């Protein structure tokens, strides 16, 4: 059926440029933050790695706040729709009273 091998062997990454790449790789490979491993990947000191991650974390915190605000707004709208359905006698489930 197959004429070529479809599963490729795992290739170990030996170096990366940024602290965030090292962090992603550390979590992906080791399932934890391993600063000595990250140090080996980047050639940067642990202090520099932490500074690089901290600099990115401000941007990530802002994005997370935006995402949470959007999710909160969506949840609020869904609750309002459900409350309106409940009050008008309509529900999502036909077995409930008022759903027929």
Secondary structure by P-SEA (a helix, b strand, c coil): cccccccccbbbbcccccaaaaaaaaaaacccccaaaaaaaccccaaaaaaaaaaaaaaaaaaaaaaaaaaaaaaaaaaaaaaaaaaacccccccccccc
